[in-house]
Amino acid sequence: MTAPSRHRSVASILWRRWRGWWSDHRAIARERAAALEARARDALSLGEAQRLAMEAAALRAVADGAGRRKGIIPLLRN
């Protein structure tokens, strides 16, 4: 009887850690998106402004939860 309850407690701990990591990850994505949008407004060229705005939009999508469904998460590895 101790094995299943121990397994459940380990799973619970791992779930809480992952959930905390994911919420932190989404908050960081929002902060990075805001920083990229500010850089896009101050960009010297139109191309750079568009690139930064696209990256900010992708990060906003990740922060809103659409990243996994649309395959945007690998962008965060850069």
All heavy atoms as a GROMACS GRO file, in nm:
protein
  614
    1MET      N    1   0.080  -0.119   0.000
    1MET     CA    2   0.000   0.000   0.000
    1MET      C    3   0.085   0.126   0.000
    1MET      O    4   0.039   0.229  -0.045
    1MET     CB    5  -0.091   0.001   0.122
    1MET     CG    6  -0.195  -0.107   0.114
    1MET     SD    7  -0.353  -0.066   0.109
    1MET     CE    8  -0.445   0.049   0.105
    2THR      N    9   0.207   0.118   0.047
    2THR     CA   10   0.289   0.239   0.050
    2THR      C   11   0.340   0.277  -0.088
    2THR      O   12   0.361   0.394  -0.115
    2THR     CB   13   0.407   0.224   0.147
    2THR    OG1   14   0.487   0.115   0.103
    2THR    CG2   15   0.360   0.202   0.289
    3ALA      N   16   0.359   0.178  -0.175
    3ALA     CA   17   0.414   0.209  -0.307
    3ALA      C   18   0.322   0.300  -0.390
    3ALA      O   19   0.367   0.399  -0.444
    3ALA     CB   20   0.448   0.082  -0.382
    4PRO      N   21   0.192   0.268  -0.401
    4PRO     CA   22   0.107   0.358  -0.481
    4PRO      C   23   0.097   0.498  -0.423
    4PRO      O   24   0.095   0.597  -0.497
    4PRO     CB   25  -0.029   0.289  -0.481
    4PRO     CG   26   0.000   0.146  -0.454
    4PRO     CD   27   0.120   0.146  -0.365
    5SER      N   28   0.090   0.510  -0.291
    5SER     CA   29   0.079   0.643  -0.234
    5SER      C   30   0.210   0.720  -0.253
    5SER      O   31   0.209   0.840  -0.275
    5SER     CB   32   0.043   0.636  -0.086
    5SER     OG   33   0.145   0.571  -0.013
    6ARG      N   34   0.323   0.650  -0.246
    6ARG     CA   35   0.451   0.717  -0.270
    6ARG      C   36   0.460   0.762  -0.416
    6ARG      O   37   0.504   0.873  -0.444
    6ARG     CB   38   0.565   0.622  -0.237
    6ARG     CG   39   0.699   0.684  -0.257
    6ARG     CD   40   0.810   0.593  -0.217
    6ARG     NE   41   0.936   0.660  -0.238
    6ARG     CZ   42   1.051   0.613  -0.200
    6ARG    NH1   43   1.056   0.500  -0.135
    6ARG    NH2   44   1.161   0.679  -0.224
    7HIS      N   45   0.414   0.677  -0.506
    7HIS     CA   46   0.414   0.712  -0.648
    7HIS      C   47   0.326   0.835  -0.672
    7HIS      O   48   0.361   0.925  -0.747
    7HIS     CB   49   0.366   0.594  -0.732
    7HIS     CG   50   0.351   0.626  -0.877
    7HIS    ND1   51   0.459   0.643  -0.959
    7HIS    CD2   52   0.242   0.645  -0.954
    7HIS    CE1   53   0.417   0.672  -1.080
    7HIS    NE2   54   0.285   0.672  -1.080
    8ARG      N   55   0.210   0.838  -0.606
    8ARG     CA   56   0.120   0.950  -0.621
    8ARG      C   57   0.182   1.079  -0.568
    8ARG      O   58   0.166   1.185  -0.627
    8ARG     CB   59  -0.011   0.922  -0.547
    8ARG     CG   60  -0.130   0.927  -0.640
    8ARG     CD   61  -0.257   0.896  -0.568
    8ARG     NE   62  -0.274   0.752  -0.567
    8ARG     CZ   63  -0.331   0.682  -0.473
    8ARG    NH1   64  -0.382   0.742  -0.369
    8ARG    NH2   65  -0.342   0.553  -0.481
    9SER      N   66   0.254   1.069  -0.457
    9SER     CA   67   0.315   1.190  -0.402
    9SER      C   68   0.427   1.241  -0.492
    9SER      O   69   0.443   1.362  -0.509
    9SER     CB   70   0.366   1.166  -0.260
    9SER     OG   71   0.475   1.078  -0.260
   10VAL      N   72   0.507   1.151  -0.548
   10VAL     CA   73   0.613   1.193  -0.640
   10VAL      C   74   0.552   1.256  -0.765
   10VAL      O   75   0.598   1.360  -0.812
   10VAL     CB   76   0.704   1.073  -0.677
   10VAL    CG1   77   0.797   1.108  -0.791
   10VAL    CG2   78   0.781   1.026  -0.556
   11ALA      N   79   0.446   1.196  -0.816
   11ALA     CA   80   0.379   1.252  -0.933
   11ALA      C   81   0.321   1.389  -0.901
   11ALA      O   82   0.327   1.480  -0.983
   11ALA     CB   83   0.269   1.157  -0.981
   12SER      N   84   0.267   1.404  -0.782
   12SER     CA   85   0.212   1.532  -0.742
   12SER      C   86   0.321   1.639  -0.734
   12SER      O   87   0.302   1.752  -0.779
   12SER     CB   88   0.143   1.517  -0.606
   12SER     OG   89   0.101   1.641  -0.559
   13ILE      N   90   0.435   1.604  -0.677
   13ILE     CA   91   0.547   1.697  -0.667
   13ILE      C   92   0.595   1.738  -0.806
   13ILE      O   93   0.616   1.856  -0.834
   13ILE     CB   94   0.662   1.636  -0.585
   13ILE    CG1   95   0.621   1.625  -0.438
   13ILE    CG2   96   0.790   1.718  -0.600
   13ILE    CD1   97   0.716   1.540  -0.356
   14LEU      N   98   0.610   1.639  -0.894
   14LEU     CA   99   0.656   1.669  -1.030
   14LEU      C  100   0.555   1.756  -1.104
   14LEU      O  101   0.592   1.848  -1.177
   14LEU     CB  102   0.682   1.539  -1.107
   14LEU     CG  103   0.801   1.459  -1.060
   14LEU    CD1  104   0.809   1.327  -1.135
   14LEU    CD2  105   0.930   1.538  -1.075
   15TRP      N  106   0.427   1.728  -1.084
   15TRP     CA  107   0.324   1.809  -1.149
   15TRP      C  108   0.329   1.954  -1.102
   15TRP      O  109   0.322   2.047  -1.181
   15TRP     CB  110   0.186   1.749  -1.123
   15TRP     CG  111   0.076   1.834  -1.176
   15TRP    CD1  112  -0.012   1.907  -1.103
   15TRP    CD2  113   0.045   1.860  -1.313
   15TRP    NE1  114  -0.098   1.976  -1.186
   15TRP    CE2  115  -0.066   1.949  -1.315
   15TRP    CE3  116   0.098   1.817  -1.433
   15TRP    CZ2  117  -0.121   1.993  -1.433
   15TRP    CZ3  118   0.041   1.863  -1.550
   15TRP    CH2  119  -0.067   1.949  -1.550
   16ARG      N  120   0.344   1.974  -0.972
   16ARG     CA  121   0.350   2.111  -0.918
   16ARG      C  122   0.474   2.184  -0.970
   16ARG      O  123   0.468   2.301  -1.005
   16ARG     CB  124   0.350   2.109  -0.765
   16ARG     CG  125   0.209   2.099  -0.711
   16ARG     CD  126   0.207   2.113  -0.561
   16ARG     NE  127   0.210   1.978  -0.506
   16ARG     CZ  128   0.291   1.935  -0.412
   16ARG    NH1  129   0.374   2.015  -0.354
   16ARG    NH2  130   0.287   1.810  -0.371
   17ARG      N  131   0.586   2.114  -0.979
   17ARG     CA  132   0.708   2.178  -1.031
   17ARG      C  133   0.692   2.216  -1.177
   17ARG      O  134   0.731   2.324  -1.220
   17ARG     CB  135   0.828   2.084  -1.015
   17ARG     CG  136   0.879   2.077  -0.876
   17ARG     CD  137   1.003   1.995  -0.870
   17ARG     NE  138   1.050   1.980  -0.734
   17ARG     CZ  139   1.148   1.903  -0.698
   17ARG    NH1  140   1.212   1.831  -0.787
   17ARG    NH2  141   1.184   1.895  -0.573
   18TRP      N  142   0.634   2.125  -1.256
   18TRP     CA  143   0.616   2.154  -1.398
   18TRP      C  144   0.518   2.270  -1.416
   18TRP      O  145   0.541   2.359  -1.498
   18TRP     CB  146   0.562   2.030  -1.470
   18TRP     CG  147   0.544   2.056  -1.617
   18TRP    CD1  148   0.640   2.050  -1.712
   18TRP    CD2  149   0.425   2.099  -1.682
   18TRP    NE1  150   0.586   2.085  -1.834
   18TRP    CE2  151   0.455   2.115  -1.817
   18TRP    CE3  152   0.296   2.124  -1.638
   18TRP    CZ2  153   0.361   2.155  -1.910
   18TRP    CZ3  154   0.201   2.164  -1.731
   18TRP    CH2  155   0.235   2.179  -1.866
   19ARG      N  156   0.410   2.269  -1.338
   19ARG     CA  157   0.312   2.376  -1.348
   19ARG      C  158   0.373   2.511  -1.311
   19ARG      O  159   0.349   2.612  -1.376
   19ARG     CB  160   0.192   2.344  -1.260
   19ARG     CG  161   0.071   2.426  -1.294
   19ARG     CD  162  -0.048   2.380  -1.216
   19ARG     NE  163  -0.020   2.395  -1.074
   19ARG     CZ  164  -0.085   2.335  -0.976
   19ARG    NH1  165  -0.182   2.252  -1.004
   19ARG    NH2  166  -0.053   2.356  -0.851
   20GLY      N  167   0.458   2.514  -1.208
   20GLY     CA  168   0.527   2.637  -1.170
   20GLY      C  169   0.623   2.682  -1.279
   20GLY      O  170   0.630   2.801  -1.310
   21TRP      N  171   0.696   2.586  -1.338
   21TRP     CA  172   0.788   2.620  -1.445
   21TRP      C  173   0.711   2.679  -1.563
   21TRP      O  174   0.752   2.780  -1.621
   21TRP     CB  175   0.866   2.498  -1.491
   21TRP     CG  176   0.947   2.525  -1.614
   21TRP    CD1  177   1.071   2.580  -1.618
   21TRP    CD2  178   0.908   2.502  -1.749
   21TRP    NE1  179   1.112   2.592  -1.749
   21TRP    CE2  180   1.013   2.545  -1.831
   21TRP    CE3  181   0.794   2.450  -1.809
   21TRP    CZ2  182   1.008   2.537  -1.968
   21TRP    CZ3  183   0.789   2.443  -1.947
   21TRP    CH2  184   0.895   2.485  -2.025
   22TRP      N  185   0.598   2.617  -1.598
   22TRP     CA  186   0.522   2.662  -1.714
   22TRP      C  187   0.466   2.802  -1.691
   22TRP      O  188   0.468   2.886  -1.782
   22TRP     CB  189   0.412   2.564  -1.748
   22TRP     CG  190   0.333   2.605  -1.868
   22TRP    CD1  191   0.203   2.642  -1.872
   22TRP    CD2  192   0.381   2.616  -2.002
   22TRP    NE1  193   0.165   2.675  -2.000
   22TRP    CE2  194   0.273   2.660  -2.082
   22TRP    CE3  195   0.504   2.594  -2.063
   22TRP    CZ2  196   0.285   2.682  -2.218
   22TRP    CZ3  197   0.515   2.616  -2.199
   22TRP    CH2  198   0.407   2.659  -2.275
   23SER      N  199   0.416   2.830  -1.572
   23SER     CA  200   0.363   2.965  -1.548
   23SER      C  201   0.476   3.068  -1.549
   23SER      O  202   0.458   3.179  -1.600
   23SER     CB  203   0.286   2.970  -1.417
   23SER     OG  204   0.369   2.942  -1.309
   24ASP      N  205   0.594   3.032  -1.497
   24ASP     CA  206   0.710   3.122  -1.505
   24ASP      C  207   0.750   3.145  -1.650
   24ASP      O  208   0.782   3.256  -1.691
   24ASP     CB  209   0.828   3.066  -1.427
   24ASP     CG  210   0.807   3.066  -1.278
   24ASP    OD1  211   0.712   3.134  -1.231
   24ASP    OD2  212   0.883   2.998  -1.208
   25HIS      N  213   0.749   3.038  -1.727
   25HIS     CA  214   0.786   3.042  -1.867
   25HIS      C  215   0.694   3.137  -1.943
   25HIS      O  216   0.739   3.218  -2.024
   25HIS     CB  217   0.777   2.900  -1.922
   25HIS     CG  218   0.807   2.886  -2.067
   25HIS    ND1  219   0.932   2.900  -2.117
   25HIS    CD2  220   0.726   2.859  -2.172
   25HIS    CE1  221   0.929   2.881  -2.249
   25HIS    NE2  222   0.805   2.856  -2.283
   26ARG      N  223   0.564   3.130  -1.914
   26ARG     CA  224   0.469   3.217  -1.982
   26ARG      C  225   0.488   3.362  -1.940
   26ARG      O  226   0.476   3.453  -2.022
   26ARG     CB  227   0.327   3.171  -1.953
   26ARG     CG  228   0.297   3.039  -2.023
   26ARG     CD  229   0.162   2.986  -1.987
   26ARG     NE  230   0.059   3.072  -2.042
   26ARG     CZ  231  -0.069   3.048  -2.028
   26ARG    NH1  232  -0.109   2.944  -1.959
   26ARG    NH2  233  -0.158   3.129  -2.081
   27ALA      N  234   0.520   3.387  -1.814
   27ALA     CA  235   0.544   3.524  -1.768
   27ALA      C  236   0.669   3.582  -1.835
   27ALA      O  237   0.669   3.698  -1.877
   27ALA     CB  238   0.559   3.527  -1.617
   28ILE      N  239   0.772   3.500  -1.846
   28ILE     CA  240   0.895   3.545  -1.912
   28ILE      C  241   0.867   3.573  -2.060
   28ILE      O  242   0.919   3.671  -2.116
   28ILE     CB  243   1.007   3.441  -1.895
   28ILE    CG1  244   1.052   3.440  -1.749
   28ILE    CG2  245   1.124   3.469  -1.988
   28ILE    CD1  246   1.144   3.325  -1.714
   29ALA      N  247   0.785   3.491  -2.123
   29ALA     CA  248   0.751   3.513  -2.264
   29ALA      C  249   0.680   3.647  -2.281
   29ALA      O  250   0.706   3.720  -2.377
   29ALA     CB  251   0.664   3.398  -2.317
   30ARG      N  252   0.591   3.681  -2.188
   30ARG     CA  253   0.522   3.811  -2.196
   30ARG      C  254   0.621   3.926  -2.182
   30ARG      O  255   0.613   4.026  -2.253
   30ARG     CB  256   0.416   3.820  -2.087
   30ARG     CG  257   0.292   3.743  -2.116
   30ARG     CD  258   0.183   3.770  -2.013
   30ARG     NE  259   0.074   3.677  -2.031
   30ARG     CZ  260   0.057   3.567  -1.959
   30ARG    NH1  261   0.139   3.538  -1.862
   30ARG    NH2  262  -0.044   3.487  -1.985
   31GLU      N  263   0.714   3.913  -2.087
   31GLU     CA  264   0.814   4.019  -2.066
   31GLU      C  265   0.903   4.034  -2.188
   31GLU      O  266   0.933   4.147  -2.231
   31GLU     CB  267   0.898   3.987  -1.943
   31GLU     CG  268   0.821   3.995  -1.812
   31GLU     CD  269   0.901   3.941  -1.695
   31GLU    OE1  270   1.019   3.906  -1.712
   31GLU    OE2  271   0.843   3.934  -1.586
   32ARG      N  272   0.947   3.924  -2.243
   32ARG     CA  273   1.032   3.930  -2.362
   32ARG      C  274   0.957   3.989  -2.481
   32ARG      O  275   1.014   4.064  -2.560
   32ARG     CB  276   1.086   3.792  -2.397
   32ARG     CG  277   1.193   3.745  -2.301
   32ARG     CD  278   1.249   3.610  -2.335
   32ARG     NE  279   1.310   3.609  -2.466
   32ARG     CZ  280   1.349   3.498  -2.528
   32ARG    NH1  281   1.333   3.381  -2.471
   32ARG    NH2  282   1.404   3.504  -2.647
   33ALA      N  283   0.828   3.956  -2.494
   33ALA     CA  284   0.747   4.012  -2.603
   33ALA      C  285   0.735   4.162  -2.588
   33ALA      O  286   0.746   4.236  -2.688
   33ALA     CB  287   0.609   3.947  -2.605
   34ALA      N  288   0.714   4.210  -2.467
   34ALA     CA  289   0.705   4.355  -2.446
   34ALA      C  290   0.837   4.423  -2.479
   34ALA      O  291   0.838   4.531  -2.541
   34ALA     CB  292   0.666   4.384  -2.301
   35ALA      N  293   0.948   4.361  -2.442
   35ALA     CA  294   1.080   4.417  -2.474
   35ALA      C  295   1.103   4.419  -2.625
   35ALA      O  296   1.156   4.518  -2.680
   35ALA     CB  297   1.189   4.338  -2.404
   36LEU      N  298   1.064   4.313  -2.694
   36LEU     CA  299   1.080   4.309  -2.840
   36LEU      C  300   0.992   4.413  -2.908
   36LEU      O  301   1.033   4.475  -3.007
   36LEU     CB  302   1.049   4.169  -2.893
   36LEU     CG  303   1.158   4.065  -2.871
   36LEU    CD1  304   1.107   3.927  -2.912
   36LEU    CD2  305   1.283   4.100  -2.950
   37GLU      N  306   0.872   4.432  -2.857
   37GLU     CA  307   0.785   4.535  -2.916
   37GLU      C  308   0.844   4.675  -2.898
   37GLU      O  309   0.836   4.758  -2.989
   37GLU     CB  310   0.646   4.527  -2.853
   37GLU     CG  311   0.568   4.405  -2.898
   37GLU     CD  312   0.442   4.382  -2.818
   37GLU    OE1  313   0.424   4.445  -2.712
   37GLU    OE2  314   0.362   4.299  -2.862
   38ALA      N  315   0.904   4.699  -2.783
   38ALA     CA  316   0.970   4.829  -2.761
   38ALA      C  317   1.088   4.846  -2.856
   38ALA      O  318   1.108   4.955  -2.913
   38ALA     CB  319   1.016   4.840  -2.617
   39ARG      N  320   1.165   4.740  -2.876
   39ARG     CA  321   1.278   4.748  -2.970
   39ARG      C  322   1.228   4.767  -3.112
   39ARG      O  323   1.293   4.836  -3.193
   39ARG     CB  324   1.363   4.622  -2.962
   39ARG     CG  325   1.451   4.620  -2.838
   39ARG     CD  326   1.538   4.496  -2.827
   39ARG     NE  327   1.614   4.469  -2.947
   39ARG     CZ  328   1.664   4.349  -2.978
   39ARG    NH1  329   1.645   4.248  -2.896
   39ARG    NH2  330   1.732   4.332  -3.088
   40ALA      N  331   1.113   4.706  -3.146
   40ALA     CA  332   1.058   4.721  -3.281
   40ALA      C  333   1.015   4.865  -3.306
   40ALA      O  334   1.032   4.917  -3.417
   40ALA     CB  335   0.938   4.627  -3.300
   41ARG      N  336   0.962   4.930  -3.205
   41ARG     CA  337   0.923   5.071  -3.221
   41ARG      C  338   1.045   5.161  -3.242
   41ARG      O  339   1.036   5.262  -3.311
   41ARG     CB  340   0.845   5.119  -3.098
   41ARG     CG  341   0.703   5.069  -3.095
   41ARG     CD  342   0.622   5.139  -2.987
   41ARG     NE  343   0.669   5.108  -2.853
   41ARG     CZ  344   0.631   5.004  -2.781
   41ARG    NH1  345   0.544   4.919  -2.830
   41ARG    NH2  346   0.678   4.984  -2.659
   42ASP      N  347   1.159   5.123  -3.184
   42ASP     CA  348   1.280   5.204  -3.195
   42ASP      C  349   1.374   5.158  -3.306
   42ASP      O  350   1.483   5.213  -3.321
   42ASP     CB  351   1.357   5.202  -3.062
   42ASP     CG  352   1.276   5.264  -2.949
   42ASP    OD1  353   1.188   5.347  -2.978
   42ASP    OD2  354   1.304   5.230  -2.832
   43ALA      N  355   1.333   5.057  -3.383
   43ALA     CA  356   1.420   5.002  -3.487
   43ALA      C  357   1.448   5.106  -3.596
   43ALA      O  358   1.363   5.190  -3.628
   43ALA     CB  359   1.356   4.879  -3.549
   44LEU      N  360   1.568   5.098  -3.652
   44LEU     CA  361   1.609   5.193  -3.755
   44LEU      C  362   1.557   5.157  -3.893
   44LEU      O  363   1.536   5.245  -3.976
   44LEU     CB  364   1.761   5.202  -3.757
   44LEU     CG  365   1.825   5.254  -3.628
   44LEU    CD1  366   1.977   5.250  -3.641
   44LEU    CD2  367   1.777   5.395  -3.597
   45SER      N  368   1.536   5.028  -3.918
   45SER     CA  369   1.488   4.988  -4.051
   45SER      C  370   1.354   4.917  -4.040
   45SER      O  371   1.320   4.860  -3.936
   45SER     CB  372   1.589   4.894  -4.118
   45SER     OG  373   1.593   4.771  -4.050
   46LEU      N  374   1.278   4.921  -4.147
   46LEU     CA  375   1.147   4.858  -4.151
   46LEU      C  376   1.159   4.706  -4.138
   46LEU      O  377   1.081   4.643  -4.069
   46LEU     CB  378   1.074   4.895  -4.280
   46LEU     CG  379   0.936   4.834  -4.298
   46LEU    CD1  380   0.842   4.881  -4.187
   46LEU    CD2  381   0.881   4.868  -4.434
   47GLY      N  382   1.259   4.649  -4.203
   47GLY     CA  383   1.280   4.503  -4.198
   47GLY      C  384   1.306   4.455  -4.057
   47GLY      O  385   1.251   4.353  -4.012
   48GLU      N  386   1.392   4.526  -3.987
   48GLU     CA  387   1.422   4.488  -3.849
   48GLU      C  388   1.299   4.505  -3.760
   48GLU      O  389   1.271   4.420  -3.675
   48GLU     CB  390   1.536   4.574  -3.794
   48GLU     CG  391   1.578   4.536  -3.654
   48GLU     CD  392   1.689   4.625  -3.600
   48GLU    OE1  393   1.730   4.721  -3.669
   48GLU    OE2  394   1.732   4.598  -3.487
   49ALA      N  395   1.224   4.612  -3.782
   49ALA     CA  396   1.102   4.634  -3.703
   49ALA      C  397   1.001   4.522  -3.726
   49ALA      O  398   0.939   4.473  -3.632
   49ALA     CB  399   1.041   4.769  -3.739
   50GLN      N  400   0.987   4.479  -3.851
   50GLN     CA  401   0.893   4.371  -3.883
   50GLN      C  402   0.939   4.240  -3.820
   50GLN      O  403   0.857   4.164  -3.767
   50GLN     CB  404   0.878   4.355  -4.033
   50GLN     CG  405   0.799   4.467  -4.096
   50GLN     CD  406   0.794   4.454  -4.246
   50GLN    OE1  407   0.883   4.396  -4.309
   50GLN    NE2  408   0.690   4.512  -4.306
   51ARG      N  409   1.068   4.212  -3.827
   51ARG     CA  410   1.120   4.088  -3.768
   51ARG      C  411   1.097   4.085  -3.618
   51ARG      O  412   1.052   3.986  -3.562
   51ARG     CB  413   1.270   4.072  -3.799
   51ARG     CG  414   1.331   3.944  -3.744
   51ARG     CD  415   1.480   3.938  -3.769
   51ARG     NE  416   1.553   4.047  -3.706
   51ARG     CZ  417   1.588   4.048  -3.577
   51ARG    NH1  418   1.555   3.949  -3.498
   51ARG    NH2  419   1.656   4.150  -3.527
   52LEU      N  420   1.128   4.195  -3.552
   52LEU     CA  421   1.109   4.202  -3.407
   52LEU      C  422   0.961   4.192  -3.370
   52LEU      O  423   0.925   4.127  -3.272
   52LEU     CB  424   1.169   4.332  -3.352
   52LEU     CG  425   1.322   4.341  -3.357
   52LEU    CD1  426   1.367   4.482  -3.323
   52LEU    CD2  427   1.385   4.240  -3.265
   53ALA      N  428   0.874   4.254  -3.450
   53ALA     CA  429   0.731   4.246  -3.423
   53ALA      C  430   0.679   4.104  -3.442
   53ALA      O  431   0.593   4.058  -3.364
   53ALA     CB  432   0.656   4.342  -3.515
   54MET      N  433   0.731   4.032  -3.541
   54MET     CA  434   0.690   3.893  -3.561
   54MET      C  435   0.736   3.805  -3.445
   54MET      O  436   0.661   3.718  -3.399
   54MET     CB  437   0.745   3.840  -3.694
   54MET     CG  438   0.671   3.893  -3.813
   54MET     SD  439   0.735   3.841  -3.975
   54MET     CE  440   0.811   3.686  -3.948
   55GLU      N  441   0.857   3.826  -3.398
   55GLU     CA  442   0.906   3.750  -3.282
   55GLU      C  443   0.822   3.781  -3.158
   55GLU      O  444   0.789   3.691  -3.081
   55GLU     CB  445   1.052   3.780  -3.255
   55GLU     CG  446   1.146   3.721  -3.356
   55GLU     CD  447   1.292   3.750  -3.323
   55GLU    OE1  448   1.322   3.775  -3.205
   55GLU    OE2  449   1.373   3.747  -3.416
   56ALA      N  450   0.786   3.907  -3.141
   56ALA     CA  451   0.703   3.946  -3.027
   56ALA      C  452   0.565   3.881  -3.037
   56ALA      O  453   0.511   3.834  -2.936
   56ALA     CB  454   0.690   4.097  -3.019
   57ALA      N  455   0.509   3.875  -3.156
   57ALA     CA  456   0.379   3.812  -3.175
   57ALA      C  457   0.386   3.662  -3.143
   57ALA      O  458   0.294   3.607  -3.082
   57ALA     CB  459   0.329   3.834  -3.317
   58ALA      N  460   0.495   3.597  -3.184
   58ALA     CA  461   0.511   3.455  -3.153
   58ALA      C  462   0.522   3.433  -3.003
   58ALA      O  463   0.463   3.339  -2.948
   58ALA     CB  464   0.635   3.400  -3.224
   59LEU      N  465   0.596   3.519  -2.934
   59LEU     CA  466   0.608   3.507  -2.789
   59LEU      C  467   0.475   3.534  -2.720
   59LEU      O  468   0.442   3.468  -2.621
   59LEU     CB  469   0.715   3.602  -2.736
   59LEU     CG  470   0.859   3.557  -2.763
   59LEU    CD1  471   0.956   3.667  -2.725
   59LEU    CD2  472   0.890   3.430  -2.688
   60ARG      N  473   0.399   3.629  -2.770
   60ARG     CA  474   0.265   3.654  -2.714
   60ARG      C  475   0.176   3.531  -2.730
   60ARG      O  476   0.099   3.498  -2.642
   60ARG     CB  477   0.199   3.774  -2.780
   60ARG     CG  478   0.261   3.903  -2.746
   60ARG     CD  479   0.179   3.977  -2.644
   60ARG     NE  480   0.244   4.106  -2.618
   60ARG     CZ  481   0.276   4.146  -2.498
   60ARG    NH1  482   0.248   4.073  -2.394
   60ARG    NH2  483   0.336   4.262  -2.481
   61ALA      N  484   0.187   3.465  -2.845
   61ALA     CA  485   0.109   3.343  -2.868
   61ALA      C  486   0.147   3.234  -2.769
   61ALA      O  487   0.062   3.162  -2.716
   61ALA     CB  488   0.128   3.294  -3.012
   62VAL      N  489   0.276   3.221  -2.741
   62VAL     CA  490   0.322   3.124  -2.642
   62VAL      C  491   0.268   3.160  -2.505
   62VAL      O  492   0.220   3.074  -2.430
   62VAL     CB  493   0.476   3.117  -2.640
   62VAL    CG1  494   0.526   3.040  -2.519
   62VAL    CG2  495   0.528   3.054  -2.767
   63ALA      N  496   0.272   3.287  -2.470
   63ALA     CA  497   0.225   3.330  -2.338
   63ALA      C  498   0.075   3.309  -2.323
   63ALA      O  499   0.027   3.282  -2.214
   63ALA     CB  500   0.258   3.478  -2.317
   64ASP      N  501   0.002   3.316  -2.434
   64ASP     CA  502  -0.142   3.294  -2.429
   64ASP      C  503  -0.180   3.147  -2.436
   64ASP      O  504  -0.297   3.114  -2.427
   64ASP     CB  505  -0.211   3.371  -2.542
   64ASP     CG  506  -0.199   3.520  -2.524
   64ASP    OD1  507  -0.177   3.564  -2.410
   64ASP    OD2  508  -0.211   3.593  -2.624
   65GLY      N  509  -0.082   3.060  -2.457
   65GLY     CA  510  -0.108   2.916  -2.457
   65GLY      C  511  -0.123   2.855  -2.594
   65GLY      O  512  -0.144   2.735  -2.606
   66ALA      N  513  -0.112   2.930  -2.698
   66ALA     CA  514  -0.131   2.875  -2.832
   66ALA      C  515  -0.002   2.819  -2.890
   66ALA      O  516  -0.002   2.761  -2.997
   66ALA     CB  517  -0.185   2.982  -2.925
   67GLY      N  518   0.110   2.834  -2.822
   67GLY     CA  519   0.239   2.795  -2.875
   67GLY      C  520   0.254   2.649  -2.907
   67GLY      O  521   0.304   2.612  -3.011
   68ARG      N  522   0.208   2.563  -2.821
   68ARG     CA  523   0.226   2.420  -2.844
   68ARG      C  524   0.140   2.373  -2.960
   68ARG      O  525   0.182   2.293  -3.041
   68ARG     CB  526   0.192   2.343  -2.718
   68ARG     CG  527   0.203   2.196  -2.736
   68ARG     CD  528   0.197   2.125  -2.605
   68ARG     NE  529   0.319   2.048  -2.599
   68ARG     CZ  530   0.358   1.978  -2.498
   68ARG    NH1  531   0.290   1.979  -2.389
   68ARG    NH2  532   0.468   1.909  -2.502
   69ARG      N  533   0.017   2.423  -2.969
   69ARG     CA  534  -0.072   2.380  -3.076
   69ARG      C  535  -0.023   2.427  -3.213
   69ARG      O  536  -0.042   2.359  -3.312
   69ARG     CB  537  -0.213   2.434  -3.052
   69ARG     CG  538  -0.285   2.366  -2.939
   69ARG     CD  539  -0.430   2.407  -2.935
   69ARG     NE  540  -0.448   2.551  -2.920
   69ARG     CZ  541  -0.450   2.614  -2.803
   69ARG    NH1  542  -0.433   2.547  -2.692
   69ARG    NH2  543  -0.467   2.745  -2.797
   70LYS      N  544   0.041   2.541  -3.218
   70LYS     CA  545   0.083   2.595  -3.348
   70LYS      C  546   0.231   2.576  -3.375
   70LYS      O  547   0.283   2.626  -3.472
   70LYS     CB  548   0.048   2.744  -3.353
   70LYS     CG  549  -0.101   2.765  -3.343
   70LYS     CD  550  -0.139   2.904  -3.376
   70LYS     CE  551  -0.290   2.913  -3.361
   70LYS     NZ  552  -0.345   3.029  -3.419
   71GLY      N  553   0.301   2.505  -3.287
   71GLY     CA  554   0.442   2.475  -3.311
   71GLY      C  555   0.534   2.592  -3.295
   71GLY      O  556   0.635   2.602  -3.365
   72ILE      N  557   0.505   2.684  -3.203
   72ILE     CA  558   0.587   2.804  -3.187
   72ILE      C  559   0.692   2.787  -3.080
   72ILE      O  560   0.792   2.858  -3.078
   72ILE     CB  561   0.496   2.925  -3.154
   72ILE    CG1  562   0.397   2.948  -3.267
   72ILE    CG2  563   0.576   3.051  -3.129
   72ILE    CD1  564   0.292   3.052  -3.238
   73ILE      N  565   0.678   2.689  -2.993
   73ILE     CA  566   0.768   2.675  -2.878
   73ILE      C  567   0.917   2.666  -2.916
   73ILE      O  568   0.998   2.724  -2.847
   73ILE     CB  569   0.723   2.558  -2.790
   73ILE    CG1  570   0.599   2.601  -2.716
   73ILE    CG2  571   0.831   2.514  -2.694
   73ILE    CD1  572   0.548   2.511  -2.613
   74PRO      N  573   0.957   2.600  -3.026
   74PRO     CA  574   1.101   2.597  -3.056
   74PRO      C  575   1.165   2.734  -3.072
   74PRO      O  576   1.285   2.749  -3.056
   74PRO     CB  577   1.108   2.518  -3.187
   74PRO     CG  578   0.989   2.428  -3.180
   74PRO     CD  579   0.882   2.511  -3.112
   75LEU      N  580   1.087   2.837  -3.100
   75LEU     CA  581   1.141   2.973  -3.114
   75LEU      C  582   1.206   3.018  -2.982
   75LEU      O  583   1.302   3.093  -2.984
   75LEU     CB  584   1.028   3.069  -3.151
   75LEU     CG  585   1.064   3.216  -3.157
   75LEU    CD1  586   1.156   3.241  -3.275
   75LEU    CD2  587   0.940   3.300  -3.167
   76LEU      N  588   1.157   2.970  -2.868
   76LEU     CA  589   1.209   3.012  -2.740
   76LEU      C  590   1.346   2.956  -2.710
   76LEU      O  591   1.412   2.999  -2.617
   76LEU     CB  592   1.112   2.973  -2.628
   76LEU     CG  593   0.978   3.042  -2.633
   76LEU    CD1  594   0.889   2.988  -2.522
   76LEU    CD2  595   0.995   3.191  -2.617
   77ARG      N  596   1.391   2.857  -2.784
   77ARG     CA  597   1.521   2.795  -2.758
   77ARG      C  598   1.637   2.882  -2.805
   77ARG      O  599   1.749   2.860  -2.770
   77ARG     CB  600   1.528   2.659  -2.825
   77ARG     CG  601   1.432   2.562  -2.762
   77ARG     CD  602   1.445   2.426  -2.821
   77ARG     NE  603   1.344   2.340  -2.763
   77ARG     CZ  604   1.298   2.233  -2.822
   77ARG    NH1  605   1.345   2.197  -2.939
   77ARG    NH2  606   1.206   2.161  -2.763
   78ASN      N  607   1.609   2.980  -2.891
   78ASN     CA  608   1.716   3.066  -2.944
   78ASN      C  609   1.761   3.166  -2.842
   78ASN      O  610   1.696   3.213  -2.761
   78ASN     CB  611   1.668   3.138  -3.069
   78ASN     CG  612   1.644   3.039  -3.179
   78ASN    OD1  613   1.700   2.930  -3.180
   78ASN    ND2  614   1.560   3.077  -3.273
   0.00000   0.00000   0.00000
